[in-house]
């Protein structure tokens, strides 16, 4: 199965229309994205809870790391730099945090609200190497921007 970005965007837009609660938005987006593609083995959010600190938010899949400082791992890099992290081989990423030993590749997208506040990062892990494309990154970035534009 491969992701239908257009259908996914329409579904998420319909489900999240008018919602402003960040956790509700995160839970809904996680569910829809996780089930949209069989490459996605762990899908979820790490929320900014303090300066330079992420904590796990709504997710689907096996357990995740509970706390990630901005200074560590792929999620920390996305939060620290504000840039998407498209990692075809996690073992080649300096400082990768192995929350699950089965993860081979990862896509992490920073998530902002409409005011420009960093809410957290959206993390997708795959047990397949090189599972994610630039198109995945671009399309999911647009979906997240639309879903979280009114988040508190």
C-alpha positions as CSV (number, residue, x, y, z in Angstrom):
1,X,0.0,0.0,0.0
2,X,1.2,3.5,-0.8
3,X,0.0,6.7,0.7
4,X,-2.7,8.7,-1.2
5,X,-1.6,12.1,0.0
6,X,-4.7,13.9,-1.6
7,X,-7.2,11.6,0.1
8,X,-5.3,11.8,3.4
9,X,-5.2,15.6,3.3
10,X,-8.9,15.7,2.7
11,X,-9.7,13.3,5.5
12,X,-7.6,15.1,8.0
13,X,-9.0,18.5,7.0
14,X,-12.5,17.2,7.4
15,X,-11.8,15.6,10.8
16,X,-9.9,18.6,12.2
17,X,-12.0,21.5,10.9
18,X,-12.5,24.1,13.6
19,X,-10.5,22.1,16.2
20,X,-8.0,24.2,18.2
21,X,-6.9,21.7,20.9
22,X,-3.4,20.6,20.2
23,X,-3.6,17.1,21.7
24,X,-6.9,16.3,20.0
25,X,-5.3,17.4,16.7
26,X,-2.2,15.3,17.3
27,X,-4.3,12.2,18.2
28,X,-6.4,12.5,15.1
29,X,-3.5,13.2,12.7
30,X,-1.5,10.3,14.2
31,X,-4.3,7.9,13.7
32,X,-5.0,8.9,10.1
33,X,-1.4,9.0,9.0
34,X,-0.4,5.7,10.8
35,X,-3.1,3.8,9.0
36,X,-2.6,5.5,5.6
37,X,0.5,3.5,4.6
38,X,2.0,0.2,5.6
39,X,5.5,1.7,5.6
40,X,4.6,3.5,8.8
41,X,5.5,1.3,11.8
42,X,5.5,4.0,14.5
43,X,3.7,7.3,14.1
44,X,3.4,10.1,16.6
45,X,4.2,13.4,18.2
46,X,6.8,14.7,20.6
47,X,5.5,17.9,22.2
48,X,7.6,20.9,23.3
49,X,7.0,20.9,27.1
50,X,9.9,23.1,28.2
51,X,12.8,25.0,26.7
52,X,14.9,22.5,24.6
53,X,12.7,19.5,25.7
54,X,10.3,17.2,24.0
55,X,8.0,14.7,25.6
56,X,6.0,12.0,23.9
57,X,2.5,12.8,22.8
58,X,-0.2,10.9,21.0
59,X,1.3,8.0,19.0
60,X,0.5,4.6,17.4
61,X,2.8,1.7,17.4
62,X,5.1,0.2,20.1
63,X,6.4,2.2,23.0
64,X,8.4,5.3,22.2
65,X,11.0,7.3,24.1
66,X,9.4,9.4,26.8
67,X,11.7,12.4,26.8
68,X,14.0,13.7,24.1
69,X,16.2,16.8,24.5
70,X,16.5,19.1,21.5
71,X,20.3,18.2,21.5
72,X,19.7,14.4,20.8
73,X,18.5,12.3,18.0
74,X,16.5,12.9,14.8
75,X,13.5,14.3,16.7
76,X,15.8,16.7,18.6
77,X,17.5,17.8,15.4
78,X,14.1,18.6,13.8
79,X,13.0,20.6,16.9
80,X,16.4,22.4,17.2
81,X,16.8,23.3,13.5
82,X,13.2,23.7,12.5
83,X,14.0,21.6,9.5
84,X,12.5,18.3,8.3
85,X,14.7,15.3,8.9
86,X,14.5,12.7,6.1
87,X,16.7,9.9,7.3
88,X,17.1,6.9,4.9
89,X,19.3,4.9,7.3
90,X,19.0,5.7,11.0
91,X,22.3,3.9,11.8
92,X,24.1,6.5,9.7
93,X,22.5,9.4,11.6
94,X,24.9,10.8,14.3
95,X,23.4,10.5,17.7
96,X,20.3,8.5,16.6
97,X,18.3,7.4,19.6
98,X,17.1,3.8,19.1
99,X,13.7,3.9,20.8
100,X,12.9,0.7,18.8
101,X,15.7,-1.5,17.6
102,X,13.6,-2.4,14.5
103,X,13.6,1.1,13.1
104,X,15.6,1.4,9.8
105,X,14.5,4.8,8.5
106,X,12.7,7.9,9.8
107,X,10.9,11.1,8.8
108,X,10.5,13.9,11.4
109,X,8.7,17.1,10.6
110,X,8.6,20.2,12.9
111,X,5.0,21.3,13.7
112,X,4.1,24.9,14.2
113,X,0.8,26.6,14.9
114,X,-0.4,29.6,12.8
115,X,1.3,32.0,15.2
116,X,4.7,30.4,14.5
117,X,5.0,28.6,17.8
118,X,6.9,25.3,17.6
119,X,4.4,22.8,19.1
120,X,6.6,19.7,18.6
121,X,7.7,17.3,16.0
122,X,5.8,14.6,14.0
123,X,7.8,11.4,13.9
124,X,7.3,8.5,11.5
125,X,9.5,5.4,11.8
126,X,9.7,2.6,9.4
127,X,11.2,-0.9,9.8
128,X,12.1,-0.6,6.1
129,X,15.3,1.1,5.0
130,X,14.9,4.3,2.9
131,X,11.1,4.1,3.3
132,X,10.4,7.9,2.9
133,X,10.5,10.2,-0.1
134,X,10.8,14.0,-0.4
135,X,7.2,13.9,-1.7
136,X,6.1,12.3,1.6
137,X,7.9,15.1,3.5
138,X,6.5,17.9,1.4
139,X,2.9,16.5,1.4
140,X,2.9,15.8,5.2
141,X,4.4,19.2,5.9
142,X,1.4,20.8,4.1
143,X,-1.1,18.5,5.9
144,X,0.4,19.4,9.3
145,X,0.4,23.2,8.5
146,X,-3.3,23.1,7.6
147,X,-4.3,20.9,10.6
148,X,-2.4,22.9,13.2
149,X,-2.9,26.5,11.9
150,X,-5.5,27.2,14.6
151,X,-3.9,25.2,17.4
152,X,-3.5,26.9,20.7
